[in-house]
Amino acid sequence: IAKAEVMFRASMDWRRQFDVDNKICAWRDELQAGVTRRAKLVRAYGTDAEVCLDEAGLPVWLMRIGVSDPAGMLREIGQEALLINSLYRMEEMHANLRRAMFRN
């Protein structure tokens, strides 16, 4: 348990130092606007999409890992943008899970 606590606290410190919440918010706005080069690339070549909602109201995601080109995305949009996009996707999925949990 002590090791888990150290890891959890370190991850929370990293989130705060990296300013995850603000970067995700800015990325969401950038992605929705779709005018920057990196937003256009992620929208055009992203390998995951929400396809429908299940009976609990949770989004069902299709993730086409086999057609992904992580090295190309890394080269084209950069490491930080790729990381923030991944964090954004995970945060959105967790938010959907929390909403469904309190709805049902």
C-alpha positions as CSV (number, residue, x, y, z in Angstrom):
1,I,0.0,0.0,0.0
2,A,2.8,2.4,0.8
3,K,4.3,2.0,-2.7
4,A,0.9,2.5,-4.3
5,E,0.5,5.7,-2.3
6,V,3.9,7.0,-3.4
7,M,3.0,6.2,-7.1
8,F,-0.4,7.9,-6.8
9,R,1.1,11.0,-5.2
10,A,3.8,11.2,-7.8
11,S,1.2,11.0,-10.6
12,M,-0.8,13.8,-9.0
13,D,2.3,15.9,-8.7
14,W,3.1,15.2,-12.4
15,R,-0.5,16.2,-13.3
16,R,-0.1,19.5,-11.4
17,Q,3.4,20.3,-12.8
18,F,2.5,19.4,-16.4
19,D,-0.8,21.4,-16.0
20,V,-2.8,18.5,-17.4
21,D,-6.3,20.0,-16.8
22,N,-5.5,23.3,-18.6
23,K,-3.7,21.6,-21.5
24,I,-6.6,19.2,-22.0
25,C,-9.1,22.1,-22.0
26,A,-7.0,24.0,-24.5
27,W,-6.6,20.9,-26.7
28,R,-10.4,20.2,-26.6
29,D,-11.0,23.7,-27.9
30,E,-8.3,23.4,-30.5
31,L,-9.6,20.0,-31.7
32,Q,-13.2,21.2,-31.9
33,A,-12.2,24.3,-33.9
34,G,-10.2,22.1,-36.2
35,V,-8.2,24.9,-37.8
36,T,-4.6,24.1,-36.6
37,R,-2.5,21.7,-38.6
38,R,-2.2,19.3,-35.7
39,A,-5.9,19.3,-35.0
40,K,-6.6,18.6,-38.7
41,L,-4.1,15.7,-38.7
42,V,-5.6,14.2,-35.6
43,R,-9.1,14.5,-37.0
44,A,-8.0,13.1,-40.3
45,Y,-5.8,10.3,-39.2
46,G,-7.0,9.4,-35.7
47,T,-7.6,5.8,-35.2
48,D,-10.5,5.9,-32.7
49,A,-14.1,7.1,-32.9
50,E,-17.2,6.9,-30.9
51,V,-19.7,4.8,-32.9
52,C,-22.8,4.6,-30.7
53,L,-24.1,4.4,-27.1
54,D,-24.7,1.1,-25.3
55,E,-27.8,0.4,-23.2
56,A,-26.3,2.2,-20.2
57,G,-25.7,5.3,-22.3
58,L,-21.9,4.8,-22.4
59,P,-20.1,5.5,-25.7
60,V,-18.8,2.5,-27.6
61,W,-15.5,3.3,-29.2
62,L,-13.9,1.7,-32.2
63,M,-10.2,1.7,-32.0
64,R,-8.4,0.7,-35.2
65,I,-5.0,0.0,-33.8
66,G,-3.9,-1.9,-36.9
67,V,-4.1,1.1,-39.2
68,S,-2.4,3.5,-36.8
69,D,1.0,5.1,-37.5
70,P,2.2,6.3,-34.1
71,A,5.6,7.1,-35.4
72,G,4.1,9.3,-38.1
73,M,1.8,11.1,-35.7
74,L,4.7,11.6,-33.4
75,R,6.7,13.1,-36.2
76,E,3.9,15.3,-37.5
77,I,2.3,16.7,-34.3
78,G,5.0,16.1,-31.7
79,Q,5.3,14.2,-28.4
80,E,3.4,16.7,-26.2
81,A,0.4,17.0,-28.5
82,L,0.2,13.2,-28.9
83,L,0.4,12.8,-25.1
84,I,-2.3,15.5,-24.5
85,N,-4.6,13.9,-27.1
86,S,-4.3,10.5,-25.4
87,L,-4.9,12.1,-22.0
88,Y,-7.9,14.0,-23.4
89,R,-9.4,10.7,-24.8
90,M,-8.9,9.0,-21.4
91,E,-10.4,11.9,-19.4
92,E,-13.4,12.0,-21.7
93,M,-14.0,8.2,-21.3
94,H,-13.7,8.5,-17.5
95,A,-16.2,11.5,-17.5
96,N,-18.7,9.4,-19.5
97,L,-18.3,6.5,-17.0
98,R,-18.8,8.8,-14.0
99,R,-22.0,10.3,-15.6
100,A,-23.4,6.9,-16.4
101,M,-22.6,5.6,-12.9
102,F,-24.6,8.4,-11.3
103,R,-27.4,8.2,-13.8
104,N,-28.1,4.5,-13.2
